Amino acid sequence: MMWVLGIIVAALFVYLTYALINPEKF
């Protein structure tokens, strides 16, 4: 089940990076 945690962390990292690149949408 460690891969599930990895997917969650990766998705969260991508989301935070997108939020930093496009702060006006959040």
Order of alpha helices (4+ residues) and beta strands (2+ residues): alpha
